[in-house]
Amino acid sequence: MGGETLLASKWDAGVDVVRFLWVGLFSSLPAWARYTVLALFGLTVVYGFVSWLRSRSSSAPEAEGAEESDETLQRDETRVR
């Protein structure tokens, strides 16, 4: 590749998303292909939202009064959240 490297900008990703949706909504593709494109986009959005929720809930601090004490657990039991 020589010494030159071309980096994509943030706008390239946005343009690609708009182009992807344009194909899914307004192209002359058969219905099954358009629905596949739209389903892939929808699944990507849902996956991103679920991933965001999981990371948000895993980093949330516990409430002050909700801490469990080690005294109530027996040695052969493990904590389950």
Backbone bond lengths (Angstrom), bond angles and torsions (degrees), N, CA, C in turn:
res aa  C-N    CA-C-N  psi(-1)  N-CA   C-N-CA  omega(-1)  CA-C   N-CA-C  phi
1 M - - - 1.443 - - 1.510 111.54 -
2 G 1.255 119.58 5.46 1.448 120.25 -178.83 1.515 110.75 67.55
3 G 1.301 116.50 -155.62 1.454 120.72 179.86 1.509 113.13 -101.41
4 E 1.336 116.89 -1.35 1.456 119.75 -176.75 1.524 110.14 -96.45
5 T 1.321 115.10 130.77 1.453 120.58 177.51 1.513 108.39 -125.24
6 L 1.295 116.74 129.24 1.442 121.75 179.47 1.524 108.06 -103.96
7 L 1.318 116.58 120.05 1.452 121.27 179.59 1.520 110.05 -100.40
8 A 1.304 116.62 139.85 1.455 121.16 178.14 1.523 109.58 -77.98
9 S 1.304 115.67 147.63 1.455 119.37 178.67 1.526 109.70 -91.93
10 K 1.331 114.95 172.57 1.464 119.61 177.23 1.527 110.33 -64.91
11 W 1.315 117.27 -29.74 1.457 120.54 -178.15 1.515 111.55 -69.38
12 D 1.323 118.00 -27.59 1.463 120.07 178.64 1.523 110.78 -62.03
13 A 1.314 117.48 -39.65 1.471 120.69 178.77 1.523 110.09 -65.80
14 G 1.317 117.45 -40.99 1.465 121.04 178.57 1.515 111.99 -64.19
15 V 1.325 116.54 -41.92 1.465 120.89 178.41 1.522 109.78 -64.02
16 D 1.314 117.47 -39.87 1.465 120.39 178.81 1.524 111.87 -64.58
17 V 1.325 116.97 -39.24 1.469 120.04 178.41 1.524 110.22 -64.93
18 V 1.323 116.70 -44.31 1.472 119.76 179.28 1.523 110.36 -63.82
19 R 1.314 117.90 -40.95 1.468 121.59 178.62 1.531 110.24 -64.46
20 F 1.334 116.92 -39.68 1.463 121.62 178.73 1.528 110.49 -62.41
21 L 1.341 116.09 -44.99 1.462 119.68 178.83 1.527 111.60 -68.12
22 W 1.330 117.08 -37.34 1.464 120.59 178.68 1.530 110.21 -59.95
23 V 1.325 116.23 -43.20 1.463 120.20 177.76 1.518 109.90 -63.50
24 G 1.332 116.88 -40.77 1.456 120.29 -178.26 1.514 113.60 -69.26
25 L 1.320 116.95 -29.61 1.459 119.41 -175.10 1.529 114.11 -100.20
26 F 1.333 117.20 -42.53 1.464 119.24 -167.39 1.521 115.40 -119.39
27 S 1.302 118.42 9.89 1.463 118.83 -177.65 1.524 110.72 -86.58
28 S 1.313 114.78 173.53 1.464 119.94 179.55 1.522 111.62 -95.91
29 L 1.310 116.16 26.09 1.461 120.35 176.71 1.519 110.18 -69.72
30 P 1.323 117.62 157.85 1.469 119.44 173.51 1.538 109.66 -62.89
31 A 1.302 115.75 158.03 1.458 121.20 -175.59 1.528 111.78 -57.78
32 W 1.331 117.45 -40.79 1.466 119.49 -177.52 1.531 110.85 -64.39
33 A 1.327 117.72 -34.26 1.465 120.47 179.68 1.525 110.64 -73.58
34 R 1.332 116.80 -41.14 1.479 119.79 177.44 1.516 110.91 -62.36
35 Y 1.326 117.10 -43.10 1.460 120.26 -179.74 1.527 110.83 -66.01
36 T 1.321 116.88 -33.91 1.467 120.43 176.90 1.524 110.58 -65.49
37 V 1.322 117.18 -43.53 1.461 121.42 178.33 1.525 110.49 -62.51
38 L 1.315 116.54 -46.38 1.471 120.21 179.65 1.527 111.65 -65.53
39 A 1.332 117.19 -37.48 1.469 120.32 178.11 1.527 110.96 -65.89
40 L 1.322 117.55 -40.88 1.466 120.27 177.30 1.523 111.09 -61.94
41 F 1.317 116.69 -42.38 1.466 119.88 178.06 1.525 110.47 -64.13
42 G 1.329 116.94 -44.85 1.465 120.52 179.88 1.516 112.32 -62.64
43 L 1.321 117.12 -41.63 1.462 120.60 178.70 1.531 111.21 -65.61
44 T 1.322 116.83 -36.02 1.466 120.31 177.57 1.521 110.79 -64.75
45 V 1.328 116.85 -41.69 1.470 120.78 178.37 1.523 110.51 -65.07
46 V 1.328 117.12 -44.76 1.467 120.75 -179.94 1.527 110.62 -64.04
47 Y 1.334 117.73 -42.04 1.460 121.28 178.93 1.531 110.89 -62.67
48 G 1.314 116.70 -42.74 1.458 120.23 177.71 1.516 112.27 -62.90
49 F 1.332 116.93 -40.85 1.461 120.77 179.54 1.529 111.20 -67.07
50 V 1.320 117.28 -43.47 1.467 120.94 179.36 1.527 110.38 -65.33
51 S 1.318 117.55 -40.31 1.468 120.64 177.52 1.523 110.72 -63.10
52 W 1.323 116.66 -41.05 1.470 121.07 178.06 1.523 110.24 -63.36
53 L 1.334 117.23 -43.13 1.465 120.21 179.33 1.526 111.20 -63.54
54 R 1.336 117.26 -42.34 1.468 120.58 -179.72 1.515 111.34 -64.38
55 S 1.327 117.62 -42.08 1.460 119.57 179.76 1.518 110.79 -69.96
56 R 1.309 116.73 -33.82 1.469 120.39 178.92 1.531 111.01 -68.84
57 S 1.332 116.41 -41.06 1.466 118.97 -178.36 1.525 111.71 -75.29
58 S 1.317 118.22 -28.30 1.463 119.59 -179.80 1.522 112.09 -75.32
59 S 1.316 117.83 -24.87 1.461 120.43 -179.92 1.517 112.49 -95.52
60 A 1.330 118.39 0.05 1.460 121.59 -179.20 1.531 109.88 -72.42
61 P 1.333 117.71 130.84 1.467 119.52 177.64 1.528 110.80 -71.72
62 E 1.330 115.42 150.17 1.461 119.91 179.72 1.519 109.61 -74.74
63 A 1.315 116.16 154.22 1.458 120.86 177.43 1.527 109.53 -66.92
64 E 1.330 116.50 155.19 1.469 120.19 -175.16 1.521 112.59 -62.61
65 G 1.304 118.50 -41.95 1.460 121.27 -176.55 1.507 113.55 -85.47
66 A 1.323 118.23 -2.99 1.460 120.52 -174.06 1.526 113.33 -96.14
67 E 1.294 118.29 4.58 1.462 119.87 -178.44 1.524 110.24 -70.55
68 E 1.330 115.34 136.24 1.456 120.11 179.57 1.521 109.41 -88.57
69 S 1.283 115.30 147.40 1.454 120.31 179.47 1.518 109.36 -95.82
70 D 1.336 116.82 143.71 1.459 120.52 177.26 1.523 111.50 -72.81
71 E 1.291 117.64 -16.22 1.468 121.38 -177.67 1.518 111.81 -69.40
72 T 1.321 118.09 -27.31 1.462 120.07 -176.76 1.529 112.21 -83.64
73 L 1.305 118.35 -10.73 1.458 121.41 -179.37 1.522 110.54 -94.40
74 Q 1.314 115.17 141.26 1.455 119.17 173.01 1.519 108.25 -85.08
75 R 1.297 117.27 164.43 1.461 120.99 -175.24 1.529 112.71 -66.03
76 D 1.322 119.35 -31.56 1.448 119.83 -176.54 1.537 112.34 -87.90
77 E 1.313 118.95 -1.68 1.449 122.01 178.07 1.521 110.18 -97.83
78 T 1.282 115.55 149.79 1.459 120.58 176.59 1.524 109.74 -116.75
79 R 1.312 115.18 156.15 1.464 119.28 178.73 1.521 110.03 -74.63
80 V 1.318 115.55 139.09 1.448 121.84 175.94 1.505 106.93 -129.06
81 R 1.297 115.35 126.70 1.469 118.45 179.61 1.489 110.53 -99.43
